[in-house]
Structure formats: C-alpha cells, structure tokens
Amino acid sequence: MNVATGMLTQNWAAAWWACTAVLVLLGALLAVWQAKSGDAASRRQLIRDTESGSASQTMSGPGDQVVRGAKIQGDLNQRQEG
C-alpha cells in the first residue's frame, strides 16, 4: 500500500490515469446494474386514489401502467413506447 501511495503521489499523471480508470469502471458497473434491474417485471407506473379531470401516463420500454381507485372525469391517456 505504501509503495502504491508513494508512486501515485510522486507521479501525478499515473494518479490521474488511475482515478480515471476507477471512475470509468464504476460507471460501467452502474450501467450494467441499471440495465439488469430495469426488467419489465419491476417497471410500473401507478395512478391510485386520485380525483382529477384527466390523467396521463407515458412509459418508454416494457412495463406495467396501472390505474386503481381513481376518479377521472376527463381523459385517461396511457402511452407505451417501444
């Protein structure tokens, strides 16, 4: 650990490259995690127990759009893209 710390504090270019590599790796891992956790079973839009003149839901990609216990007197628009 002391060798790595000493090398990075003496050579700032290497420190910046190491920092960039860690940030890129972290970003890639977060993107993969988000893609896997965003499956159709876990994506849901819900309008519940509301009273309004109109309501609208728009979702891109697969998932469920649900309206429960709502009193909508005007238009109800649900749009799912892709």
C-alpha positions, 0 to 999 in steps of 0.5 A: 500500500505504501509503495502504491501511495508513494508512486501515485503521489510522486507521479501525478499523471499515473494518479490521474490515469488511475482515478480515471480508470476507477471512475470509468469502471464504476460507471460501467458497473452502474450501467450494467446494474441499471440495465439488469434491474430495469426488467419489465417485471419491476417497471410500473407506473401507478395512478391510485386514489386520485380525483382529477379531470384527466390523467396521463401516463407515458412509459418508454420500454416494457412495463406495467401502467396501472390505474386503481381507485381513481376518479377521472372525469376527463381523459385517461391517456396511457402511452407505451413506447417501444 
